[in-house]
Amino acid sequence: MKEILPNEVEALLKGGKPINVVDVREVEEVKAGKIPHAIHIPLGLLEFKMQDLDKSKEYIMVCRSGGRSSRAAKLLENHGYKVINMTGGMLDWKGPTE
C-alpha cells in the first residue's frame, strides 16, 4: 500500500493540483474539521459507497491517526481502486481545515 505524509498532502493542496481525499472518520470527528474538499465516507459505509468513487482517479485516505484509513485503503485496493494512505491522520495534519 502506498503511503503519504500529511505535510506532503498539504503541499499537493497548495500546489493547486486537484487531489481526491476521502475522510473515513465518523460524523462527530469530521465536525471538528476536515481537509478542504475531502469527501466524507465513514469507514462503516465505505463498502456500500465505494461504487460512487471513480476507479480512474487516485484517492488519499484519511482518518484520525492512520489506522482506519489503512483499512479503508486495503478494502478499496482489493476492489481495484488506486489509493494512498495518509499516515498519522488528522492528528498530524497542520494544514487548513473546513
C-alpha positions in Angstrom: 0.0 0.0 0.0 1.3 3.4 -0.9 1.6 6.0 1.9 1.9 9.7 2.1 2.7 12.1 4.9 0.3 14.9 6.0 2.8 17.6 5.0 3.1 16.1 1.5 -0.7 16.2 1.2 -0.7 19.8 2.3 2.0 20.6 -0.4 -0.2 18.9 -3.1 -3.1 21.1 -1.9 -1.0 24.2 -2.0 0.2 23.3 -5.5 -3.3 23.7 -6.8 -3.3 20.2 -8.4 -6.7 18.6 -7.9 -6.4 15.8 -5.4 -9.1 13.4 -4.1 -9.2 13.0 -0.4 -11.6 10.6 1.3 -12.1 11.1 5.1 -13.3 7.8 6.7 -13.8 9.3 10.3 -17.2 9.3 12.0 -19.6 12.3 11.6 -18.7 13.7 15.0 -15.0 13.7 14.3 -15.4 15.4 10.9 -17.4 18.2 12.6 -14.1 19.3 14.2 -12.7 20.0 10.7 -11.6 18.1 7.6 -9.2 18.7 4.8 -10.7 21.2 2.3 -12.8 19.5 -0.4 -12.4 16.0 1.2 -15.2 13.5 0.6 -16.6 12.2 3.8 -17.5 8.5 3.8 -17.4 6.9 7.3 -15.4 3.6 7.3 -18.5 1.6 8.1 -20.3 2.8 5.0 -17.3 2.6 2.6 -18.2 -0.9 1.4 -21.6 0.4 0.3 -20.5 3.7 -1.1 -17.4 2.7 -3.0 -19.3 2.5 -6.3 -19.6 6.3 -6.0 -15.8 6.6 -6.4 -14.1 6.7 -9.8 -11.6 3.9 -10.4 -9.7 6.1 -12.8 -8.8 8.5 -10.0 -6.4 8.1 -7.1 -7.7 8.7 -3.6 -5.9 9.7 -0.5 -7.5 8.0 2.5 -7.6 10.0 5.8 -8.8 9.2 9.4 -7.8 10.4 12.9 -4.4 8.6 13.2 -4.0 6.4 10.1 -5.4 3.1 11.3 -8.9 3.2 9.8 -7.7 4.9 6.6 -5.2 2.0 6.2 -8.1 -0.5 6.5 -10.1 1.6 4.0 -7.2 1.7 1.6 -6.9 -2.1 1.7 -10.6 -2.5 1.1 -10.6 -0.2 -1.9 -7.3 -1.6 -3.2 -8.9 -5.1 -3.2 -11.7 -3.8 -5.4 -9.3 -2.3 -8.0 -9.1 1.4 -6.7 -5.9 3.4 -6.7 -5.4 4.6 -3.1 -2.7 6.2 -0.8 -3.0 6.1 3.0 -2.1 9.3 4.8 0.0 8.2 7.7 -0.5 10.0 11.1 -4.0 11.1 10.1 -5.6 14.3 11.2 -3.6 14.2 14.5 -0.5 15.1 12.4 -2.4 17.5 9.9 -1.1 21.0 10.2 -2.8 22.4 7.1 -6.2 24.2 6.7 -9.5 22.6 7.6 -13.1 23.3 6.7 
